Amino acid sequence: MILAILLLMSVVLLSVWGVQNLSAYLSLFTLCYFAASFVFRPKRRTIDFVGLGLLYYSALSIAIAFGL
């Protein structure tokens, strides 16, 4: 529930500020996911595939945005 609220607030704030860059949204989603994961510390049996995927695609989109 908290993660959904964080993601909704981030989308609303970025849209109010007029941000149209997809990498900014993806990076903020990744930050919200890891913050919620750090606060609540869910029990995991395997690797956090969602977190790894978000981190990978966030880094990839930032690298493309900066032309690296």
Buried (B, 14 or more C-beta within 10 A) or exposed (E): EEBEEBBEEBBEEBEEEEBEEEBBBBBBBBBBBBEBBEEEEEEEEEEBEEBEEBBEBBBEBBEEEEEE
